[in-house]
Amino acid sequence: MVDEANSSPPKRRWLVIGAGVMGLKVADELIAKGQDVTIAEAAPTVGGLTSAWKLGDVTWDRFYHVTLLSDSVLREKLRDLDLEDEIRWVETKTGFYAGGELLSMSNTLEFLRFKPLSLFQRLRLGGTIFLASKIRDFRSMERQSVEAWLRRWSGRGAFEKVWLPLLKAKLGDAYQKTSAAFIWAHTQRMYKARRSGAKKEMFGYVPGGYARILETWTEQLASKGMRLLLGHSVREIRKLDNDTDGSRQIEVDFHDASSQIYDCVISTIASPLIARQCVDLTEQEKQQHRSITYLGVVCASLLLKKPISEYYVTNITDTWVPLTGIIEMSTIVDPERELGGHHLVYLPKYMTDDHPDLAEPDDDYRERCLQTLEKMYDHFSRDDVLEFKVARAKYVAALSTVDYSTRLPPVVTSVPGLYALNSAHILEGNLNVNETLHLGATKFHGEVWPDFVATKH
Ligand SMILES: Cc1cc2nc3c(=O)[nH]c(=O)nc-3n(C[C@H](O)[C@H](O)[C@H](O)COP(=O)(O)OP(=O)(O)OC[C@H]3O[C@@H](n4cnc5c(N)ncnc54)[C@H](O)[C@@H]3O)c2cc1C
């Protein structure tokens, strides 16, 4: 019940499940409201998809991460951690691998010279991107398939030579059920990334990478009283109704067979896992969580003696290449200061969460990657590879299917005191840290906290 004296709700024991950036953001919000907060994280470290690992002597993110000038919520958090001033901003270049050639596509002039398309096709392609950047009504995009929308505006030639290979590289066959909101969100983010005056693409990173951000953030939370249970994988959540005084609590079972009791639980993990974990949700809620298709990723990190290109991203339209793209992180991150003088390249391949290749043995993926680089770059030699490591994640981003927003599971669940908030709730954007933090704050203030305040405790 709301405390009449100061009209703030009582302090309750909360468990946040998952210590990715969403879990940390929710913990921030709860602590700011004077709540007692514990975070349970299955992995031995915090950060989830943003966590770091060691590549030889170098510690850097398992998956590539950059910050955009327009990432205002993330930058505000970095300011709060005294790290924002340290961000290094670097102008980036984009490459395109098409027809066996590596082409630069970093500015409008290069775009207008793009050889694989006729001038008319280039103009239609450019017009489509411009149109997507101007549309404000995301629902109108979400109602139609990405294929239908792109074919309509870009025409058959540009669709088949550029969009289709890119869609297949990113989404596999799942592009067929993806809505136009996917391309809309991507275009909106990239347009925002260009500084309005210079129109340059600037990407940033904090020295030390996400490892440093996460360490500073968890220290800050711990100093405010947050408890962190690492290596604590939650197996099941059940409601406990106390018939004598009508109070409600939630029992949480961990995979190590221990159990704990909390007043409230907020789960930030992937939806199919929530459906399995929260046994008291209604069948409809479970079905809503289960029916979300996720994109997973297999992503190799290569530490190299030499750079392979000048491009941060190389998009690929040649369908024989078994990669979504090539990310040369050391075009942004300073090799001397951060990478022991070496160069860092990521080779991601996205696929739906049920794809058998998510479990492809590391050695097979390694061989495919090296053969691909040898074919694409004359100067590449496998002797230049100092370290090669493969990271995998089954649940990365919810696939933006047609009418997706109409089928989302609720944040405030049917179980009193149990909330389910994860990145699948991002609607008007693609998956990134800024959107995740923004969602964490807005849904917390818009749905979780009002429900908590209104509920009789
Ligand atoms: C390849 C790749 C590149 C990316 N590039 C960028 C980029 O350049 N810029 C950018 O801003 N964003 C980027 N992102 C996106 C960014 O990483 C995500 O937006 C963000 O990390 C999502 O955080 P989250 O907390 O929602 O999810 P997660 O990070 O997935 O966190 C969920 C956490 O829950 C834990 N968990 C799962 N099950 C249990 C359980 N049973 N019990 C306890 N804990 C559990 C997991 O271990 C994990 O730590 C990229 C992501 C990937 C994969």
PDBQT file of the ligand as one rigid body, heavy atoms in Angstrom, charges set to zero:
ROOT
HETATM    1  C1  LIG A 501      26.829  -8.627 -33.248  1.00  0.00    +0.000 C 
HETATM    2  C2  LIG A 501      26.191  -7.479 -32.499  1.00  0.00    +0.000 A 
HETATM    3  C3  LIG A 501      26.559  -6.189 -32.798  1.00  0.00    +0.000 A 
HETATM    4  C4  LIG A 501      25.969  -5.110 -32.119  1.00  0.00    +0.000 A 
HETATM    5  N1  LIG A 501      26.384  -3.839 -32.419  1.00  0.00    +0.000 NA
HETATM    6  C5  LIG A 501      25.897  -2.795 -31.710  1.00  0.00    +0.000 A 
HETATM    7  C6  LIG A 501      26.400  -1.475 -31.919  1.00  0.00    +0.000 A 
HETATM    8  O1  LIG A 501      27.298  -1.249 -32.736  1.00  0.00    +0.000 OA
HETATM    9  N2  LIG A 501      25.858  -0.458 -31.188  1.00  0.00    +0.000 N 
HETATM   10  C7  LIG A 501      24.870  -0.673 -30.268  1.00  0.00    +0.000 A 
HETATM   11  O2  LIG A 501      24.440   0.294 -29.633  1.00  0.00    +0.000 OA
HETATM   12  N3  LIG A 501      24.374  -1.908 -30.057  1.00  0.00    +0.000 NA
HETATM   13  C8  LIG A 501      24.859  -2.972 -30.743  1.00  0.00    +0.000 A 
HETATM   14  N4  LIG A 501      24.380  -4.243 -30.497  1.00  0.00    +0.000 N 
HETATM   15  C9  LIG A 501      23.177  -4.420 -29.662  1.00  0.00    +0.000 C 
HETATM   16  C10 LIG A 501      23.426  -4.434 -28.155  1.00  0.00    +0.000 C 
HETATM   17  O3  LIG A 501      24.398  -5.385 -27.858  1.00  0.00    +0.000 OA
HETATM   18  C11 LIG A 501      22.071  -4.770 -27.488  1.00  0.00    +0.000 C 
HETATM   19  O4  LIG A 501      21.169  -3.722 -27.756  1.00  0.00    +0.000 OA
HETATM   20  C12 LIG A 501      22.122  -4.909 -25.978  1.00  0.00    +0.000 C 
HETATM   21  O5  LIG A 501      23.274  -5.563 -25.549  1.00  0.00    +0.000 OA
HETATM   22  C13 LIG A 501      20.859  -5.646 -25.486  1.00  0.00    +0.000 C 
HETATM   23  O6  LIG A 501      20.913  -5.784 -24.092  1.00  0.00    +0.000 OA
HETATM   24  P1  LIG A 501      19.853  -6.641 -23.266  1.00  0.00    +0.000 P 
HETATM   25  O7  LIG A 501      20.136  -6.426 -21.837  1.00  0.00    +0.000 OA
HETATM   26  O8  LIG A 501      18.488  -6.335 -23.751  1.00  0.00    +0.000 OA
HETATM   27  O9  LIG A 501      20.092  -8.156 -23.690  1.00  0.00    +0.000 OA
HETATM   28  P2  LIG A 501      21.298  -9.150 -23.365  1.00  0.00    +0.000 P 
HETATM   29  O10 LIG A 501      22.580  -8.456 -23.536  1.00  0.00    +0.000 OA
HETATM   30  O11 LIG A 501      21.040 -10.366 -24.185  1.00  0.00    +0.000 OA
HETATM   31  O12 LIG A 501      21.123  -9.478 -21.820  1.00  0.00    +0.000 OA
HETATM   32  C14 LIG A 501      20.330 -10.514 -21.294  1.00  0.00    +0.000 C 
HETATM   33  C15 LIG A 501      21.071 -11.108 -20.115  1.00  0.00    +0.000 C 
HETATM   34  O13 LIG A 501      20.239 -12.086 -19.488  1.00  0.00    +0.000 OA
HETATM   35  C16 LIG A 501      21.060 -13.160 -19.086  1.00  0.00    +0.000 C 
HETATM   36  N5  LIG A 501      20.234 -14.367 -18.897  1.00  0.00    +0.000 N 
HETATM   37  C17 LIG A 501      19.655 -15.145 -19.850  1.00  0.00    +0.000 A 
HETATM   38  N6  LIG A 501      18.987 -16.168 -19.294  1.00  0.00    +0.000 NA
HETATM   39  C18 LIG A 501      19.124 -16.024 -17.944  1.00  0.00    +0.000 A 
HETATM   40  C19 LIG A 501      18.651 -16.766 -16.831  1.00  0.00    +0.000 A 
HETATM   41  N7  LIG A 501      17.903 -17.859 -16.982  1.00  0.00    +0.000 N 
HETATM   42  N8  LIG A 501      18.984 -16.341 -15.578  1.00  0.00    +0.000 NA
HETATM   43  C20 LIG A 501      19.765 -15.210 -15.403  1.00  0.00    +0.000 A 
HETATM   44  N9  LIG A 501      20.221 -14.495 -16.437  1.00  0.00    +0.000 NA
HETATM   45  C21 LIG A 501      19.918 -14.886 -17.689  1.00  0.00    +0.000 A 
HETATM   46  C22 LIG A 501      22.068 -13.286 -20.210  1.00  0.00    +0.000 C 
HETATM   47  O14 LIG A 501      23.219 -14.016 -19.820  1.00  0.00    +0.000 OA
HETATM   48  C23 LIG A 501      22.358 -11.809 -20.528  1.00  0.00    +0.000 C 
HETATM   49  O15 LIG A 501      23.438 -11.314 -19.777  1.00  0.00    +0.000 OA
HETATM   50  C24 LIG A 501      24.967  -5.339 -31.135  1.00  0.00    +0.000 A 
HETATM   51  C25 LIG A 501      24.621  -6.665 -30.819  1.00  0.00    +0.000 A 
HETATM   52  C26 LIG A 501      25.228  -7.720 -31.480  1.00  0.00    +0.000 A 
HETATM   53  C27 LIG A 501      24.864  -9.131 -31.118  1.00  0.00    +0.000 C 
ENDROOT
TORSDOF 0
